[in-house]
């Protein structure tokens, strides 16, 4: 079989980030679709995702090792992604749109957009898709599963931390109310991933809405994702610089 091309590796790497470990197998529909699109077996795609698992330092730190057969090209594309996420995310989104137009279509509103805006939208779409997939399409605080109410929240803001803008470990899946509270520093998480409430929310602690939406989850650990565990260093930054507790 011919060596993997750059386009194929980018598409597989993109798919790696949004595919839970329990679905990194040859019968997972997106893996089957990509295999058909590039003329490789689903088993080969699944193996490539396991190779990327082995290269993922955040997962190795959790004891998830993947397969050790990563090629020189695998390592090169991984390192390039780590060093230049913004460009590689946009490029990999283009490859997925080309190879899997039914799975990852270009939204109609992007067709007439400027090149810069299309690139930005692709980056945002990647981040949302990966974060929501990592958290099993549900809020990590309440378990809310309604897609229209879910947000891919940045732990360190887009404008404040360019390096981690598209780092999946800089994301939390939060329902809209919690997303706003997190963004405004009304809630945060400690080193054990337990929910902390600010003194500002404490001023309203007797209100039934605050009790049911916030107080009931005080000190409760967030529902951790299967992949792309939130970065503890970034959460500590949020607690120090955003949280008003």
TAKA-V514364 format. One record per residue. N is the residue number from 1. RES is the residue in one letter. PHI is phi in radians with two decimals (NA if undefined). PSI is psi in whole degrees, 0 to 359 (999 if undefined). Layout:
((N,RES,PHI,PSI) (N,RES,PHI,PSI))
This chain:
((1,X,NA,140) (2,X,-1.12,155) (3,X,-1.08,153) (4,X,-1.19,136) (5,X,-1.45,167) (6,X,-1.05,318) (7,X,-1.07,318) (8,X,-1.15,319) (9,X,-1.14,320) (10,X,-1.12,318) (11,X,-1.12,318) (12,X,-1.18,322) (13,X,-1.16,318) (14,X,-1.03,315) (15,X,-1.15,327) (16,X,-1.00,313) (17,X,-1.13,330) (18,X,-1.72,0) (19,X,-1.75,114) (20,X,-1.01,151) (21,X,-1.00,325) (22,X,-1.18,350) (23,X,-2.03,9) (24,X,-1.41,61) (25,X,-2.40,170) (26,X,-1.28,355) (27,X,-1.85,359) (28,X,-1.20,123) (29,X,-0.86,314) (30,X,-1.10,327) (31,X,-1.18,317) (32,X,-1.07,317) (33,X,-1.12,316) (34,X,-1.15,320) (35,X,-1.02,315) (36,X,-1.13,322) (37,X,-1.20,327) (38,X,-1.90,5) (39,X,1.26,34) (40,X,-2.15,168) (41,X,-1.41,151) (42,X,-0.99,326) (43,X,-1.10,324) (44,X,-1.19,322) (45,X,-1.15,314) (46,X,-1.05,321) (47,X,-1.16,322) (48,X,-1.11,320) (49,X,-1.11,324) (50,X,-1.22,329) (51,X,-1.12,318) (52,X,-1.14,326) (53,X,-1.00,318) (54,X,-1.14,335) (55,X,-1.57,352) (56,X,-1.49,105) (57,X,-1.09,327) (58,X,-1.19,329) (59,X,-1.44,324) (60,X,-1.06,324) (61,X,-1.12,337) (62,X,-1.61,1) (63,X,1.54,10) (64,X,-1.70,110) (65,X,-1.78,336) (66,X,1.14,207) (67,X,-1.78,147) (68,X,-1.62,12) (69,X,-1.66,26) (70,X,-1.03,136) (71,X,-1.48,172) (72,X,-1.06,322) (73,X,-1.18,322) (74,X,-1.03,313) (75,X,-1.13,321) (76,X,-1.14,315) (77,X,-1.24,326) (78,X,-1.11,313) (79,X,-1.11,322) (80,X,-1.14,320) (81,X,-1.11,316) (82,X,-1.10,325) (83,X,-1.47,336) (84,X,-2.55,64) (85,X,-1.04,319) (86,X,-1.03,314) (87,X,-1.24,317) (88,X,-1.22,325) (89,X,-1.10,311) (90,X,-1.06,318) (91,X,-1.16,319) (92,X,-1.22,327) (93,X,-1.12,322) (94,X,-1.08,317) (95,X,-1.12,319) (96,X,-1.15,321) (97,X,-1.10,324) (98,X,-1.31,315) (99,X,-1.38,324) (100,X,-2.22,65) (101,X,-1.08,334) (102,X,-1.42,331) (103,X,-1.51,321) (104,X,-2.32,68) (105,X,-1.29,156) (106,X,-1.39,121) (107,X,-1.03,142) (108,X,-0.94,325) (109,X,-1.18,345) (110,X,-1.53,346) (111,X,-1.07,323) (112,X,-1.74,3) (113,X,-1.25,161) (114,X,-1.20,160) (115,X,-1.01,317) (116,X,-1.12,318) (117,X,-1.21,320) (118,X,-1.05,317) (119,X,-1.06,315) (120,X,-1.09,316) (121,X,-1.09,320) (122,X,-1.11,318) (123,X,-1.09,315) (124,X,-1.14,321) (125,X,-1.13,318) (126,X,-1.04,311) (127,X,-1.07,314) (128,X,-1.10,314) (129,X,-1.08,317) (130,X,-1.20,315) (131,X,-1.12,313) (132,X,-1.13,322) (133,X,-1.13,318) (134,X,-1.04,323) (135,X,-1.68,22) (136,X,1.00,36) (137,X,1.01,39) (138,X,-2.59,153) (139,X,-1.09,134) (140,X,-1.32,353) (141,X,-1.75,304) (142,X,-1.76,342) (143,X,1.46,6) (144,X,-0.92,125) (145,X,-1.83,8) (146,X,-1.39,112) (147,X,-0.94,320) (148,X,-1.15,342) (149,X,-1.79,0) (150,X,-1.70,144) (151,X,-2.21,144) (152,X,-1.59,95) (153,X,-1.46,135) (154,X,-1.44,133) (155,X,-1.25,305) (156,X,-1.71,131) (157,X,-1.04,152) (158,X,-0.90,314) (159,X,-1.30,337) (160,X,-1.61,341) (161,X,-2.53,82) (162,X,-1.08,324) (163,X,-1.02,323) (164,X,-1.86,15) (165,X,-0.94,319) (166,X,-2.03,21) (167,X,-1.39,115) (168,X,-0.98,333) (169,X,-1.38,0) (170,X,-1.75,18) (171,X,-2.14,149) (172,X,-2.30,140) (173,X,-1.59,111) (174,X,-2.23,141) (175,X,-1.11,157) (176,X,-0.92,317) (177,X,-1.10,317) (178,X,-1.23,326) (179,X,-1.05,314) (180,X,-1.13,317) (181,X,-1.11,320) (182,X,-1.17,316) (183,X,-1.10,325) (184,X,-1.57,1) (185,X,1.39,16) (186,X,-1.40,340) (187,X,-2.41,159) (188,X,-2.77,186) (189,X,-2.29,139) (190,X,-1.46,187) (191,X,-1.16,345) (192,X,-1.71,13) (193,X,1.13,25) (194,X,-1.61,141) (195,X,-1.21,131) (196,X,-1.99,141) (197,X,-1.91,140) (198,X,-1.32,163) (199,X,-1.09,330) (200,X,-1.08,315) (201,X,-1.14,327) (202,X,-1.05,334) (203,X,-1.13,340) (204,X,-2.04,19) (205,X,-1.08,337) (206,X,-1.45,351) (207,X,-1.31,134) (208,X,-0.96,322) (209,X,-1.14,316) (210,X,-1.16,323) (211,X,-1.13,316) (212,X,-1.37,329) (213,X,-1.62,325) (214,X,-2.05,305) (215,X,-1.03,325) (216,X,-1.13,340) (217,X,-1.84,1) (218,X,-1.00,128) (219,X,1.37,359) (220,X,-1.51,136) (221,X,-1.23,140) (222,X,-1.15,156) (223,X,-1.36,104) (224,X,-1.19,147) (225,X,-1.36,161) (226,X,-1.26,326) (227,X,-2.33,156) (228,X,1.11,54) (229,X,-0.95,137) (230,X,-1.04,137) (231,X,-1.26,120) (232,X,-1.10,326) (233,X,-1.16,321) (234,X,-1.23,323) (235,X,-1.12,321) (236,X,-1.11,322) (237,X,-1.08,316) (238,X,-1.09,316) (239,X,-1.08,321) (240,X,-1.36,323) (241,X,-1.87,343) (242,X,-2.08,317) (243,X,-1.05,134) (244,X,-1.85,29) (245,X,-1.34,999))
